[in-house]
Amino acid sequence: MVKSSDLSVGEMAERAGVPVSTLHFYEAEGLIESWRTPANHRRYDRRELRRVAITRIAQSVGVPLAEIKLVLDGIPRTKAVSAKTWARAAAPWQAMLEERIALMTRLKDQMGYCIGCGCLSLESCPLYNSADTLGQNGPGARRWIGKQDERAEI
């Protein structure tokens, strides 16, 4: 039964600020749900707007869809959701987001050291890795993406 608060796919896309194709993708990934009218028109409960908003915000800071889905799966669909429930569901993201904030702050603060200067100075380079000792611990920029104890505090 269609409720006046239900949204058509076009209305949902407009309210959420996304293309219809994004709604279809999110639905295929299990992030949101729709239902069909007897005339086979796709409809969304208005509460799905919040799920789209959370997904877009989380994606904008690099949270993978699989992690977003885990959080959204912990939120009931059949009733209004309290702020406490949202906070409890998002708690697993706290440490990950704090880590990303710290890394982004370091990148912002140190961006000019290596990327722009080209000095290759072994005396003043804050990212210098003498004899490639960090290479034993794995590939990539170990001072940035390695274990916490490998990362430079510059």
C-alpha positions in Angstrom: 0.0 0.0 0.0 1.4 3.4 -1.0 1.7 5.9 1.8 1.8 9.6 1.1 5.2 9.7 2.8 6.7 7.2 0.4 8.9 8.5 -2.4 9.1 7.6 -6.1 12.5 6.9 -7.4 12.7 10.3 -9.0 11.5 12.0 -5.8 14.0 10.0 -3.8 16.9 10.9 -6.2 16.0 14.6 -6.1 15.6 14.7 -2.3 18.9 12.7 -1.8 20.8 14.8 -4.3 21.9 11.8 -6.3 21.2 10.4 -9.8 18.6 7.6 -10.0 21.5 5.3 -11.1 23.1 5.8 -7.7 20.0 4.7 -5.9 19.9 1.6 -8.0 23.5 0.9 -7.2 23.0 1.5 -3.5 20.0 -0.8 -3.6 22.0 -3.5 -5.5 24.7 -3.3 -2.8 22.1 -3.7 0.0 22.6 -0.2 1.4 19.0 0.9 0.8 15.7 -0.9 0.1 12.7 -0.1 -2.1 9.5 -1.9 -2.8 7.2 -2.1 -5.9 3.6 -0.9 -6.3 1.1 -3.1 -8.0 1.9 -1.1 -11.1 5.5 -2.1 -10.7 6.7 1.4 -9.7 9.7 1.5 -7.4 8.9 3.3 -4.1 11.1 4.2 -1.1 10.2 4.8 2.5 11.3 8.3 3.4 13.6 6.9 6.1 15.9 5.6 3.4 17.0 9.2 2.8 19.1 9.0 6.0 20.8 5.9 4.7 21.7 7.6 1.5 23.0 10.6 3.3 25.2 8.4 5.6 26.5 6.5 2.7 27.4 9.6 0.7 29.1 11.2 3.7 31.0 8.0 4.6 32.1 7.5 1.0 33.3 11.1 0.8 35.9 10.4 3.5 36.9 7.1 2.0 34.9 4.5 4.0 34.4 1.4 1.8 30.9 0.4 0.9 31.3 -2.9 2.7 32.0 -1.1 6.0 29.1 1.3 5.4 26.8 -1.7 4.8 27.9 -3.2 8.1 26.9 -0.1 10.0 23.6 0.3 8.1 22.8 -3.4 8.7 22.8 -2.6 12.4 20.1 0.1 12.0 16.4 -1.0 12.1 14.4 -0.2 9.1 10.9 -0.6 10.6 10.9 2.2 13.1 12.2 5.7 13.8 15.9 5.5 14.8 17.2 7.4 17.8 20.4 9.3 17.9 21.7 6.8 20.5 21.1 3.9 18.0 22.9 5.8 15.2 25.8 6.6 17.6 26.1 2.9 18.7 26.0 1.7 15.1 28.7 4.2 14.0 31.0 3.5 17.0 33.2 1.1 15.1 34.2 4.0 12.7 35.5 6.2 15.5 39.1 4.7 15.6 39.3 4.5 11.8 38.2 8.1 11.3 40.6 9.3 14.0 43.4 7.5 12.3 42.5 9.0 8.9 42.2 12.5 10.4 45.7 12.1 11.9 47.2 10.9 8.6 45.5 13.7 6.7 46.7 16.3 9.1 50.3 15.0 8.8 50.0 15.0 5.0 48.7 18.6 5.1 51.5 19.7 7.4 54.3 17.9 5.6 53.2 18.1 2.0 56.0 20.5 1.0 58.8 18.4 2.4 59.2 15.8 -0.4 56.6 16.4 -3.0 57.6 19.9 -4.0 61.2 20.5 -2.9 63.1 17.7 -4.6 66.0 18.3 -2.3 66.7 14.6 -1.5 68.6 15.8 1.5 69.6 13.0 3.9 70.3 15.5 6.6 67.0 17.4 6.7 64.4 15.1 5.1 61.9 14.1 7.7 60.9 11.0 5.8 64.5 9.6 5.2 64.7 5.9 5.6 68.3 5.0 6.0 69.4 1.9 4.1 65.7 1.2 3.3 65.3 -0.5 6.7 61.5 -0.1 6.5 61.5 -2.0 3.3 61.8 -5.2 5.3 58.4 -4.5 6.8 56.4 -4.4 3.6 55.8 -2.4 0.5 54.8 1.2 0.1 55.4 4.3 2.1 55.9 2.7 5.5 56.2 5.9 7.4 52.7 6.7 6.2 50.9 3.4 5.8 52.9 1.0 7.9 52.1 -0.2 11.4 51.7 2.6 14.0 55.1 2.0 15.5 56.8 2.4 12.1 55.3 5.7 11.3 57.4 8.8 11.6 56.3 11.4 14.1 57.7 14.4 12.3 
